[in-house]
Amino acid sequence: MNVKFLTKIEELLGPFSAKLRKHPNLTFVVFGLLLCLVALLPHLGLMNFGTMSIIAYITIYAVTALGLNILLGFSGLISLGTAGFVGAGALGTAVFIEMGLPFELAVVLVLTISGSIGALIGLFSLKVEGIYLAIATLFVGEILRQIYTQVPIFGGNSIQIDGGIKLLGFIELSQIFKEQRSMLFVLLVIIMVLMMIAMNNIIKSKTGRALLAMSRSEHAAQAMGISLLKYRLTAFVLATLFATVGGIMYAMYFQTIPTTSWSLDLSLFIIAMVVVGGFKSIYGTFLGAFIIHGIPNLILKDLLGDISYIFSGVLIILVIIFYPNGFVYIWVDIKKGYSKLKKRLQKDVTTDGK
């Protein structure tokens, strides 16, 4: 490797990188297009459909973790009830569809109900702080879990969406047909990209700046005229809506929804994704989902078996020690290393020239 080679790469990638920096939402579209290629791999014999389902899980977790990042990263708030709202999205969608409602109407109703509960939690958060807020949201999640497992309308251990999902009333997508599984995967990626773009627009808006100010000092935020009521409500409603969209994505892709999976374990699992991936980072949430769910299931499970998830715990400890803001910020160190390498090569070339 020499300085001319590095300079040539920069010249080739420079215009494209500049365009992406100027239009950041375009990067999410490019990322989504690359991820959509996964849908082709099972049909080419390069991947099995089980592996594609693991990657589908990663997209679902990434969307859910985006919402939690609004609370943890941007608002300085906490929630241990995320799993309950993922379950609301998945089970609520399935129940409404089984009642005969169109898929689109079922989605609107589920989002409305979840958003309303999120607003109530936001109101309650004005009265409690810190660990007390965490405990309160924990009990909200536990109440929802008990509803899913005890109320007869949710059907016992699981709900099956008979006939699959019907988009616009006539596009039928079922897990039975392999081609339709790939289409469902592409739909998940499209939804994830749209949620990433929405998140990017939110954090760069007045709302995002207000949430960030609130996370640093609520007293200072109030002194600047920021309403804690308004923005706490906004933070919790956004977080619950993102989690609910994750649940809707689950219902769309898997179409068999368990009633017992939406527990505290899943909420902690999603928190781990935010911590490992990166606070205040959109790509960090996807990276966290890939590391926490993807690596154990795609790589380590065959090597280590059931103890593969020990990797997640060890990784969280290492990230907290070396990258407390998340593993995504290792990219900063890589860029610094690249700059040092380039300067060293330039220095060597100058020395040889003399």
N, C-alpha and C positions, 0 to 999 in steps of 0.2 A: 504494500500500500504506500503511495506517495502523495505529495501535495497536489500534483496535477490531476490525479485520479479523483481526489476529494473535491477539487475545484470544479471538475467536469460534472460530477454528480450534482453539486449545488446549482450549476448553470442549467442543468436539465430539469431539476425539480423546483427551481426558484420561482418561475412564473406560476406554476400550479399551486405551490404553497402560498404564494401571495394572494392568489384568488380565493383560496380556502379561508385565509385569515380575514379577508375582506368580507366574505359571505360565510360566516361560521355555520349557518344552518345547512349549507351545502355539504359540509363534512359529514353530517349525520346521514344525508341522503346517500353519499358515496359509501359510507360504512354499511348502511342498510342493503345497498345493491350487492356489495361483496358478501354479506351474510346470507342473502337470498340464494347465492350459489350453492349453499349447503343442501337446498331442496333438490338439486339435480344429482347430487352424489349417490344417493341410494339407487337411482335408476341406472347409473353407470357402473354399479357394482363396487363403488369405492367406499361405501359406508352402508351400514344397515339402518333400518328405520328406528331401531331402539336408540342408536346413537343420536339420530336426528331429534328424537323425543327428549333426550337429555339437553340438547342445545335449545329446544323449545322451552324447557323448564328455565334455562338461563335467561331467555328473553322475558319470561313472565316475572322472574325474580328481579330482573333489572328494572322493570317498570315499577314494581312494588317498592324497591329500594330507593328509587328516585323520590317517591313521595315521602319516605322516612327521612331522606336527606334534607328535604325542605324543613323538617322539624329539627333534626339533630344538627345539621350543618349550617343552615341559614337562620333559624329562629332561636336556637339554643333551648329547645323544648325536647321532651322525651315522650315516647309512647311505647307501651308493652302490649298493646292490643291490636297491632297491625294484622296479625293472622285472622282475627275475627272479621275484619273488613275484606280480606282476600276471600274468606269463606262466604261472606255476604255476596260478593260479586259472582262467585262460582255457583253456589247453591241457589241464590235468588234468581239468577238467570235461568237455571235449569227448571226451577219450580214454575216460574212464569211461562216458560215455553211449554211445559207439560200441561199447564192450564189452558193452552190454546192461543196464547198471545204471540204476535209476531216477534221475532228476535230483536228487532230494533226497538220496539216498545218495551220489551223486557229489560233491555239495557238502560233505557231512559228511566224506568221506574226504579231499578236497582241503584243507579247513580243518585237519583233524587233522595231515596231513603237513606243511603249511606252518607251523603252530604249533609243531610239534616242531623243525623247522629253526630257527625263530626263537628257541626256547629254547636251542638249542645255540650260536647266535650270542651270546645274552645271557650264557651261561656264559663264552664266549671273551672277551667284552668286559671281564670282570673283570681280564684279564691285560694288556690294551692300552688306550691312551688316544689321543684326538685323531686326528692324521693316520694313525696306524697302524691305528686302528679303521676309519677310512674306507677305507683300502687293503684291509683284510681283507674288509669287506663288498662292496667292488668286485669282489674275486675270487670271492666267493660268487655274486654276480650273473652274473659271466662263466662260472663253472662251470655254472650253470643254463642260460645261453644256449647253451653248447656241447652240453648234453644235449638241448635242444629241437631243435637243428639237426642233430645227428649220430645220435641214437638212432632206429632205424627206427620204433618204435611211434608217434612223433609225425608220421609221414607225409610227410616231405619239407618242402615250402615252406609248406603250410597244412593245416589239418584242417577238414573240412566236417561239420557236425552234420546228418546226413540226417534229414529229417522234422521238423526243428525241435525245440523244447523241449516236453516234456510235464510239466505241473505236476500233481501228485497222481495221475499215471498216466493221466489222461484229458483234461486241458485242453491242447490242442495249440496252440502259438504259433510261427508261422513268419514269416520275412521276406518270403515270397512274397506274402502278402495284406496290403494296405495297412491294413485295419482292425486286423489283428493287430500290425502295426508300432506303431500307436498304443498298443495295450494293453501291448506290451513297454516302450514309453517310460514309461508310467504306472508299471509295475512297477519300473523303474529309479529313478524319483522316490521311490516308496514306500520302497525299500531305502535310498536316500540319506537320507531323513528319519529312518528308524529308526537309521541309523548316526550321524547328528548327535545324536539324543536319547541314544544310548548314550555317545557322546563327552562330551556335557554332563554326564551322570550320573557318568561316570568322573572327570572333572576336578574335580567338586565333592565327591567322596568322599574318604575317607582316602587312597586310592591316589593320587588327583590331587595332594593336598597333599604327600604323600611324594615324588612325582616332582618337584614344583616345588622342594621343599627340596633334593633331590639335585642339581638343575641349578644351584642357586645356590652350594652348597658341600657336597661329599661328606663332608668331615671334620665339618662342623657337623651334617649329617644323621645321620651315624653316632653322634655324641655325643648326639643326641636319641633314639637307639634304632632308627633306620631301617636296615633290612637292605639293603645294596647288592645282594647276591645276589638277593634276592626282587624288588626293584623294577627292577633292570636286566633280569631275566628277564621281568617283567611288561611293561616298555616295549617290548622287542623282540618279544615274542609278540603284543602288541596291534598293533604297527606292521605285522607280517607278516600278521596276520589281516585288517586293514583293506585292505592291498594285495591280498590274495587275494580278498576280496569284490569289489574293483574288477575283478579279472580274471574272476570269475564273472559279474559284470554285463556285461562285454564279450562273453563267450560267449553269454549269454542274448540280447542284443540283435542282435549282428552274425552269429553262428552260422557264420561262416567265420573261422577264427583263424589268422593267420600264425605261423610259427615263428621268423622272423628279426627281429621288431620289438622284442624285449624286451632292449634293449641299454643301455649306459651313457647314451646320448643321452636315452632316456626317463626314466631316473632323475634326470638333471640337469634335465630339463624339469619334473619334479614338484617338485624342490627349488626351482626358480624360482617355481612357483606359491605355495609356502609363503612364500618371501621377499617376493614382490610382494604377495600377499594379506594376510598378517599372521600373525606368530607368536602362539601362544596364542589364536587366534580361530577359531571354527567357521565363521562366515560369511566370514571372511577367506580360508579355503581355497577356498570356492566362488567368491569374487570373484577370487582369484588364477587359478583354472582358467578363468574367463570371460575375464580379461584376456590371459592367456598363450596360450590356445588359441582362445577364442571371437572376440576382436576381429580377430586376423590372418585367420581363416578366414571370418568373417561379413562383415567390412567392408573390411579392408585388402587382401585378396587380389585383389579386383576392381580396386582402385586402383593397387596397387604390384606385383602379380604375385608372383614367387618371392622377391623381397626383402622381403616383408611381415614376415618373422620377425626382421628387423633391429630392428623395433619392440620386440620382447621384450627384446633386449639393452640397448637404449637405456633402456627403462623400468626395468629392474633397476637400472641405474646411478642414475637419477633417484630411485627409491624409496630406495635405500641412502643417498643424500645427504640427502633431505628427509624421508623417513618410514622410518627404519631398522627400525621394528617392523612395517612393512607398510602398504599403501595403505588398508586398512580403517580405520585410525586417523585418516584425513582427516575422518571423521564427527565426531570430537572438535572439530576446528577449525570445522566447519560449525555445531555447536551453540554454540560460543563466539561465532561471527559473528552467529548468530541472537540470542543474548542481548544482544550489543552493539547490534544494530539495534533491538531492542525497547526497550532503555533510552534510546537516542537519540530514538526516536519519542515515548516517554513524556516525555522532557525537552522536546521541541519542543512537545507538547501543553500541558504546564505553563506554558511560556514564553508561548505564544499566549493562554492563559487569563488570564495576568496583564496 
